[in-house]
Amino acid sequence: MFKGLDFVVSEASKYGVHLILSFVNYYNDFGGRKQYIQWSRDQGQWLNDEDDFYRSNLVKGWYKNHIKAVLTRTNTFTGVAYKDDPAIFAWELINEPRCQSDMSGLTLQNWISEMAGYVKSIDSNHMLEIGLEGFYGETMPDRKQFNPGYQIGTDFISNNQIPQIDFATIHMYPDQWIQGSDDNAQLAFIQSWITSHANDAGGVIGKPLLVAEFGKNTKTCCLAEGQPLLGSVQQRLQLRQGRRRCGRCALLAADGRRDGQLEGRIRGRLLAEPLDRRRY
């Protein structure tokens, strides 16, 4: 597995591509949290549910071991340690974390703080982000009006205020999050989602914002029908760029097909001072 990743990182370096690498997935794809829970149960540990991924000292120890193995690995193609490789743009703690057993957000807040500190203790060269979708929590309750009607145990404000986190992220899948809505409602959601998070990233958190994922299910629409989604995202980002007091935004991805989603090929980069935290 690692030799395959070595090749990907070496090719990225060769062609000037910069990667954001995630340490684990919230979902079961590629193992995810569930695999850690299963390993723990195989050793006789009693865990209530998969949210114990964030609570179990045994599981957290394994996760830290994984982080250390990745960061200190020397690429077999380039001879460069991952923690020193400029082809890696940033690390991600977990793709789309959720903790619905604790809607207060404290469980995830504590886990993020602990793991972010651990990553930075080994690798202070690269930037670090969480992998958040952007759902608001209890830090600013009035902002929950921008959520798509529910919460998932994350807190966009407090999670990203953790000092070791270098930039914020949001994802957008409006046809999944507000099912049964029409295109106009979904476009309106996208506009308010980007605007509120851009304002809060710059005005409250004081860090850049990356629009890391968005998509529309191609099982319910054709590629052409997804173009208004792409156009709306691009338009909102163009409006945000240059408004320094509102925070800078960047687009990571935007149009093509993969796994039933209208996804991105437009590359962007962070447009703010914290870029200098990556010391290359």
URSUL-V284491 format. One record per residue. N is the residue number from 0. SS is DSSP state (helix for helix, strand for strand, loop for the rest). OMEGA is omega in degrees with one decimal (NA if undefined). D_FIRST is the distance of its C-alpha to the first C-alpha in Angstrom with 1 decimal. Layout:
BEGIN
{{N SS OMEGA D_FIRST} {N SS OMEGA D_FIRST}}
END
This chain:
BEGIN
{{0 loop -176.7 0.0} {1 helix 178.3 3.8} {2 helix 175.2 5.5} {3 helix 177.8 5.3} {4 helix 175.4 6.6} {5 helix -178.3 8.7} {6 helix 179.8 10.2} {7 helix -178.6 11.0} {8 helix 179.9 12.7} {9 helix 177.7 14.5} {10 helix 176.5 15.8} {11 helix 178.7 16.9} {12 helix -177.6 18.8} {13 helix -174.1 20.3} {14 helix 175.5 21.7} {15 loop 177.1 22.8} {16 loop 179.1 20.6} {17 loop -169.3 20.0} {18 strand 164.1 17.2} {19 strand -176.1 17.5} {20 strand -179.2 14.2} {21 strand -177.8 14.6} {22 loop -177.7 13.5} {23 loop 178.7 14.1} {24 strand 172.3 15.9} {25 loop -177.1 19.4} {26 loop -174.1 19.1} {27 loop 178.3 17.4} {28 loop 179.4 15.1} {29 loop 179.2 11.4} {30 loop 175.4 13.0} {31 helix 178.6 15.1} {32 helix -174.1 18.0} {33 helix -178.8 18.8} {34 helix 177.3 16.0} {35 helix 179.4 17.3} {36 helix -179.9 20.8} {37 helix 177.3 20.0} {38 helix -179.5 18.6} {39 helix 179.3 21.8} {40 helix 177.6 24.1} {41 helix 178.3 22.7} {42 loop 175.0 24.0} {43 loop 178.7 27.4} {44 loop 177.5 27.3} {45 loop 177.4 29.4} {46 loop -175.3 28.1} {47 loop -177.9 30.2} {48 loop -175.3 27.7} {49 helix 175.7 24.4} {50 helix 174.4 26.3} {51 helix 169.7 26.3} {52 helix -178.0 22.8} {53 helix -171.4 24.9} {54 loop -174.0 27.5} {55 loop 178.0 26.1} {56 helix 178.4 26.0} {57 helix -179.5 23.6} {58 helix 179.4 21.1} {59 helix 176.6 21.7} {60 helix 177.5 21.0} {61 helix 179.2 17.6} {62 helix 177.5 16.8} {63 helix 176.8 18.3} {64 helix 178.2 16.2} {65 helix 178.2 13.0} {66 helix -178.7 14.9} {67 helix 179.8 15.9} {68 helix 179.7 12.6} {69 helix -174.0 11.5} {70 helix -175.8 15.0} {71 loop 179.5 15.6} {72 loop 173.5 12.5} {73 strand -178.2 13.8} {74 loop -175.9 12.2} {75 loop 178.5 12.2} {76 loop -173.7 13.9} {77 loop -176.7 16.5} {78 loop -178.6 17.0} {79 loop 175.7 17.4} {80 strand -179.1 16.3} {81 helix -177.6 14.8} {82 helix 179.7 18.0} {83 helix -171.3 20.1} {84 loop -179.7 18.5} {85 loop 175.5 21.0} {86 loop 178.0 18.7} {87 strand -177.4 17.6} {88 strand -177.3 20.6} {89 strand 173.2 20.1} {90 strand 175.6 18.1} {91 strand -176.8 18.5} {92 loop -177.9 19.0} {93 loop 179.2 18.6} {94 strand 175.1 18.9} {95 loop 179.4 22.5} {96 loop 173.8 23.4} {97 loop 177.0 26.4} {98 loop -172.6 28.5} {99 loop 173.1 31.3} {100 loop 178.4 32.5} {101 loop -178.0 33.8} {102 loop 176.8 35.3} {103 loop -178.8 36.8} {104 loop -175.0 33.5} {105 helix -179.6 33.9} {106 helix 179.9 30.9} {107 helix 179.0 28.5} {108 helix -179.6 30.6} {109 helix -179.5 30.3} {110 helix -180.0 26.5} {111 helix -179.6 25.9} {112 helix -179.7 28.3} {113 helix -175.0 26.7} {114 helix 176.8 23.1} {115 helix 177.3 24.3} {116 helix -179.8 26.3} {117 helix 178.5 23.4} {118 helix -176.5 21.2} {119 helix 178.3 24.2} {120 helix 179.0 25.0} {121 helix -175.3 22.0} {122 loop 176.9 21.7} {123 loop -179.2 25.1} {124 loop -172.4 24.3} {125 loop 172.8 22.5} {126 strand -176.9 23.9} {127 strand 171.9 22.8} {128 strand -171.6 23.4} {129 loop -173.0 23.2} {130 loop -174.4 22.2} {131 loop 171.2 25.6} {132 loop 176.1 27.3} {133 loop -178.7 30.5} {134 loop 178.4 32.6} {135 loop 180.0 35.6} {136 loop -169.6 36.6} {137 loop -178.8 39.5} {138 loop 176.4 39.8} {139 loop -173.5 41.7} {140 helix -179.2 42.7} {141 helix -178.8 44.6} {142 helix -179.9 41.4} {143 helix 176.3 40.2} {144 helix -179.4 42.5} {145 helix 175.4 39.7} {146 loop -179.4 37.2} {147 loop 172.6 37.0} {148 loop 180.0 39.2} {149 loop 178.4 37.0} {150 loop -176.6 34.9} {151 loop 177.4 31.5} {152 loop 174.1 31.8} {153 loop 179.0 30.7} {154 loop -174.9 33.2} {155 helix -176.4 32.6} {156 helix -173.5 35.2} {157 helix 179.3 34.7} {158 helix -177.2 30.8} {159 helix 176.0 30.9} {160 helix 176.8 33.7} {161 loop -170.4 31.6} {162 loop -176.3 32.0} {163 loop 177.2 28.4} {164 loop -170.8 27.5} {165 loop 176.7 28.2} {166 strand -177.8 28.5} {167 strand 176.4 28.9} {168 strand 167.8 27.3} {169 strand 171.5 28.6} {170 strand 179.6 27.4} {171 strand 173.0 29.9} {172 loop -170.1 29.9} {173 helix -179.2 33.7} {174 helix 175.7 34.0} {175 helix -175.3 31.8} {176 helix 178.7 33.2} {177 loop -175.4 36.8} {178 loop -179.0 36.9} {179 loop 179.8 40.1} {180 loop 178.4 40.9} {181 loop -175.9 42.0} {182 helix -178.9 40.7} {183 helix 178.8 43.3} {184 helix 179.9 42.3} {185 helix 177.7 38.6} {186 helix 177.5 39.6} {187 helix 177.8 41.8} {188 helix -179.9 39.0} {189 helix -178.1 36.7} {190 helix -179.4 39.6} {191 helix -180.0 40.3} {192 helix 179.9 36.7} {193 helix -176.6 36.1} {194 helix -177.7 39.5} {195 helix -178.2 39.4} {196 helix 176.3 36.0} {197 helix 178.0 36.9} {198 helix -176.1 40.2} {199 helix 177.4 38.7} {200 helix -179.0 35.8} {201 helix -172.3 38.5} {202 helix -176.8 41.5} {203 helix -175.8 40.2} {204 helix -179.9 36.7} {205 loop -179.7 37.3} {206 loop 177.8 33.8} {207 strand 178.4 32.4} {208 strand 176.3 31.2} {209 strand 171.5 28.3} {210 strand -167.0 28.5} {211 strand -179.4 24.7} {212 strand 164.0 24.8} {213 strand -177.5 27.6} {214 loop 176.6 28.1} {215 loop -174.7 30.4} {216 strand -179.0 29.7} {217 loop 173.9 30.4} {218 loop -178.9 31.4} {219 loop 176.9 34.6} {220 loop 175.0 35.2} {221 loop -176.5 34.9} {222 loop -178.3 33.2} {223 helix -179.1 36.7} {224 helix 178.9 37.5} {225 helix -176.5 34.6} {226 helix 176.2 36.0} {227 helix 176.6 38.4} {228 helix 179.2 35.4} {229 helix -178.5 33.9} {230 helix -179.8 37.3} {231 helix 179.3 38.1} {232 helix 179.7 34.9} {233 helix -178.5 35.6} {234 helix -178.9 39.3} {235 helix 179.8 38.7} {236 helix 178.2 36.3} {237 helix 178.1 38.9} {238 helix -177.2 41.6} {239 helix -177.1 39.6} {240 loop -177.6 38.8} {241 loop 175.6 41.8} {242 loop -169.2 43.0} {243 helix -176.5 42.1} {244 helix -179.2 43.6} {245 helix -179.0 41.4} {246 loop 179.9 38.1} {247 loop 179.0 36.0} {248 strand 173.0 33.6} {249 strand -179.9 30.8} {250 strand 178.0 29.2} {251 loop -171.4 25.5} {252 loop 178.1 25.4} {253 loop 171.2 28.0} {254 loop -171.5 28.5} {255 loop -178.3 26.7} {256 strand 169.7 25.2} {257 strand 176.3 21.9} {258 loop 175.4 21.7} {259 loop -178.2 25.4} {260 strand 170.2 25.8} {261 strand -171.6 27.8} {262 loop -164.8 25.4} {263 loop 173.1 25.5} {264 loop 179.5 25.5} {265 loop -177.8 27.9} {266 loop 177.6 26.4} {267 loop 175.8 28.1} {268 loop 178.2 28.0} {269 loop -173.4 29.6} {270 loop -178.3 33.2} {271 loop -173.1 34.4} {272 helix -177.3 35.0} {273 helix 174.4 32.0} {274 helix -176.4 30.0} {275 helix 176.7 31.4} {276 helix 175.0 29.4} {277 loop -163.9 26.5} {278 loop 175.9 28.0} {279 loop NA 27.3}}
END
